[in-house]
Amino acid sequence: MGGMQNLIYDVAIWAIPVVLAITLHEAAHGYVARLFGDPTAHLMGRITLNPLKHIDPLGTLLIPGGIVLMNAMTGASFPPFGWAKPVPVDFGRLRKPKADMLWVAAAGPASNLLQAIVWAGLIGFLIRVQASLDSFWFDLAKRGMQVNVMLMLLNLIPIPPLDGGRIAVSLLPMRQALVWSRIEPYGFFILIGLLYVHVLDYLYVYVGIPIMQFLVGWL
């Protein structure tokens, strides 16, 4: 394939799983929040599989697209990551705000784990029927598993406002939870620092890849 065809192919096999991963992640937060008493996301029309409702121009389009473009131009294989427009959750409206925060926060990473299992199942099926490992569907499933495992791990980092930070606040005793929650205004800058020192690269290599290998072998 020519350069432009390669770029179109790379965009296709990344864009589909990225959009699904981010959309289902955010919809899961809103759905579980509604189950536990907060209808905010439902009233704002955010419990939906329409990706247009969840797209953040920077986190959903520019950053993942830039990584895909860099991979296509350099031959690298960095898994794109990104984020969507956060689903609004009014934790004060949950029936047990501190305890229920755990389930609302965990819903997003759980949706990514479930999607990773589905993509791994597709890989296992393709291997069993001896499909070509160079096929579009194999590449799509592999990227789908990479995207969802990386998004799950990224969000489980226990730094507010990431989902892992919310989970930590829910599980910690009240005094420690209040202290930890004060990190939230600086959470984005801490994450950028982790990216800069390649902590997320190590997380992907030493945790993400073994998880993917386990899922494919299991299925």
C-alpha positions, 0 to 999 in steps of 0.5 A: 500500500502507498503512504496515503493508503497506509495512513487511511488503514492505520486511522481506520484500525485505531479510530474504531476501537478508540471511539468505542472505548471512550464512548462506552467508558463514559456512558458506563459512568453515567449509567451506574450513577443513575442506578445509584441515584444521580440522574444528572447524566441521564437528564443531559442526554449523556447516557448514550452510545452516540460518540458525538455526545462524548467527543472532546476535541483535544482528548478524543481527536487531536491527541489520539490522531497525532499519535496515529499519524506519528506511528504511520510516519515513523513506523512506531507502534505507540498505543494512542490514548485519550479522553472524552468529555467527562460525564457529569456526576453529582456525587452529592445526589448518590444515595451513599456518596462516598461508598457509591463513588467507588462503583460509579468510578469503577464502571468506566475501567470495567467497561474497558476490561469487558471490551478488551475481553471481547476483542481478545475473544475475536483474536482467539476466534481468528487464530482458531479458524486460521485466519490470516494474521495480516487481515484487517479484522486481526489488526482491528482486534489487536488495536481494540485490545491495546486501546482498552487495556491502556485506557483501563490502566491509565484510568486506574492510576490512583490520582484524582480526577482519574477513576483510580483517584475516585476509587481511592477517595471512596476506599480511604478513611474520611480524613485521608480521603479529604486530603487525597481529594485535594490533589485533584486540581493538580492531577492533570499536571501529575499525569503529564509528568508521568508521561514525560518520565515514561511511567505510562510506557513502563505500565503498558510494557510490564502490566498491559502486555501481560494482561493482553497475553493472558486474555488471548491465551485464556480465550 
